[in-house]
């Protein structure tokens, strides 16, 4: 697929089932169809969307053992929904997908979640200058125990690099340190946070690398020995996610919050990737199906 696909290109190149199948074949088997059992070359069966292995004669299709297997939805609608989720900076709601594709809300909701489930990245520890902050997702309330009704999210952003959002069950020093240890390389140059006590690294491997800004004293940026000490860049990523909730999704349950965080970070980390749509389609091809009952079962 060529880089920087726009909506007009998408409709022209993938506007029907046959074109979509050809595109999936090219993505899945760039060197020609291979048997899913013995990995030997396969031949297309005449007048059918099926391949026959030249060696073991196992028959399969381009969607076999992928997230598209046995789908009742047209492939071009999969392509269009994937493109819209990739290109909508603040995400797109299932209701909007429902209206755009002309499908039921249930179908749109299930489709979006299956695409989100495929938007995964390999484990990648952040290094260099790393900013860390936390946010709380949930409805506004005047209750004295309002924080109990909110879901905490730890944001970690490498300057000039990747962003990680991690849903935390609770926010305390031990939990936050465990999250940071899994996501930040110990060889990193510096970690920047606000003055919260949960970011006390004096007894950890990050001792001596920690810089803070005092938000209570309205300090948001400080220049220290040629270094800009701030958490503004990770907070800008939080702001983008919150705009997604306010402007697109409107409500995100605690159960499905990790999926929305995953979608946002995948799109954010690939914001300069001209092959974002292609790479997302490759993720879908490599993903097993996510059953509806699995998505809707009690948390």
BELTA-V734300 format. One line per field, one symbol per residue. ss: DSSP state (H for helix, E for strand, C for the rest). phi: phi as a letter, one per 40 degrees, with the letter a starting at -180 (. if undefined). psi: psi as a letter, one per 40 degrees, with the letter a starting at -180 (. if undefined). A space follows every 50 residues. Layout:
# BELTA-V734300
ss: ???
phi: ???
psi: ???
This chain:
# BELTA-V734300
ss: CCCCCCHHHHHHHCCCHHHHHHHHHHHHCCCCCECCCCCCEEEECCCCCC EEECCCCCEECCCCCCCCCCCCCCHHHHHHHHHHHHHCCCCCCHHHHHHH HCCCHHHHHHHHHHHHHHCCCCCCCECCEEEEEEEEECCCCCCCCHHHHC EEEEEEEECCCCEEEEEECCCCHHHHHHHHHHHECCCCCEEEEECCHHHC CCCCCCCCCEEEECHHHCCCEEEECCEEEECHHHHHHHHHHHHHHHHHHC CCCCCCHHHHHHHHHHHHHCCCCCCHHHHHHHHHHCCCCCCHHHHHCCC
phi: .ccfcbcccdcccbcaccccccccccccbcbhdbccbbgcdbbccdgacb bbccbbgcbabccdgbcccgcccdccccccccccccccdbgacccccdcc cgbccdcccccccccdcccbbcdaccagcbbbabbbbiccaccdbccccb ccbcbbbccgbcbbbbcbcabadcccccccccbbcccdcabbaccdccbc bcbbccdgbcbbbccccfcbabbbfgbccabccccccdcccccccccbcg abccccddcccccccccccbcbccbdcdccccccccbccbcccccbccc
psi: iiifhidddddddfeiddddddddddddgdeihihedefiiiihhhfifi ihhecefhiiidehfieeheiehiddddddddddddehdeihiddddddd efiidddddddddddddegiiihhhiabhhhhiiihhiihieidfddeei hihhhhhhhebihhhhhidihiddddddddddehheeidihhiaeieefh edeieeheehiiigddefhdhhhhfehhhieddddddddddddddddcdd hhiddeddddddddddddeedehefddddddddddeiiihiddddeii.
